[in-house]
Amino acid sequence: MSIDADTLVDWFGTAGRDLPWRRPDCTPWGVLVSEIMLQQTPVARVLPIWAEWLARWPRPSAMAAASQGEVLRAWGRLGYPRRALRLHAAAGAIAEQHGDQVPSDVDTLLALPGIGAYTARAVAAFAYGKRAPVVDTNVRRVVARAVHGAGDAGPPSTTRDLADVEAILPDTDRAAARFSAALMELGALVCTARSPRCADCPLLDGCAWHRAGKPAYTGPAKPVQKYAGTDRHVRGLLLAVLRETEGPVPKSRLDVVWSQAGQRDRCLDSLLVDGLVEQTADGRFALPGEH
């Protein structure tokens, strides 16, 4: 069983969101920035920060010339700030090794620091119109339901998931890229995890899951992610102090953000190890490159 590509792409043409990184005038650099920012972060939170970044750093070389601290400060509260450092490192490599132009080849993109399988294929497809299977959580769920008749995709497998999407991609580059964007959008807007809007789905008639009576997912339970009180939460509080302060701060300024000293110090140590924070010779703390 496959997916009716023409039907899906026609639906995307009328129902797809008008996002700036999808517009014809968006550069490959803009697409790359969007793909990094959108990992584990909702579109609504990314939109204003993406626009600010592209206005401030319209080319990889512009970002590469900024300090890591500047980039982390501009990242704000998007979360998972190591993504900002990975993007900064990739910008430097693009500027130095590729003439300030984001590569179009998947293997070349994979050779950039911090660029993984998903991002490399997404940039090749969405920035350059290449035929490359693009697999995120939404795509995995749509394929699991529409093709395999399962309620959800279960644990990820890069090899299996790429093969699944490769098998249903249209043959030509541009058609495949458009199909990939449409598949992702369907999972984000209609074929959602908790409340799929099957009545609005363009693939309803051919959906294997619908035909099977929409059986419940019976695989391993997905862990419920919490935020408040986690190390990620505390790391964010510590970084917020440094982003909102010019120059290094004494440890006493950081100690007030969380009452549990053991967890607080562990999180500060992890930020130092990750290169998100640096310690000065006199024992104060700052964003990298800002002391």
Sequence and secondary structure as in RCSB ss.txt:
>XXXX:A:sequence
MSIDADTLVDWFGTAGRDLPWRRPDCTPWGVLVSEIMLQQTPVARVLPIWAEWLARWPRPSAMAAASQGEVLRAW
GRLGYPRRALRLHAAAGAIAEQHGDQVPSDVDTLLALPGIGAYTARAVAAFAYGKRAPVVDTNVRRVVARAVHGA
GDAGPPSTTRDLADVEAILPDTDRAAARFSAALMELGALVCTARSPRCADCPLLDGCAWHRAGKPAYTGPAKPVQ
KYAGTDRHVRGLLLAVLRETEGPVPKSRLDVVWSQAGQRDRCLDSLLVDGLVEQTADGRFALPGEH
>XXXX:A:secstr
    HHHHHHHHHHHS   GGGSTT  HHHHHHHHHHTTTS HHHHHHHHHHHHHH SSHHHHHTS HHHHHHHH
TTSS THHHHHHHHHHHHHHHHSTT    SHHHHHTSTT  HHHHHHHHHHHH        HHHHHHHHHHTT  
SS  S  HHHHHHHHHHHS SSHHHHHHHHHHHHHHHHHTS SSS  GGG TTGGG HHHHTT     S      
  TTSHHHHHHHHHHHHHTSSS B HHHHHTT S HHHHHHHHHHHHHTTS EE TTS EESTT  
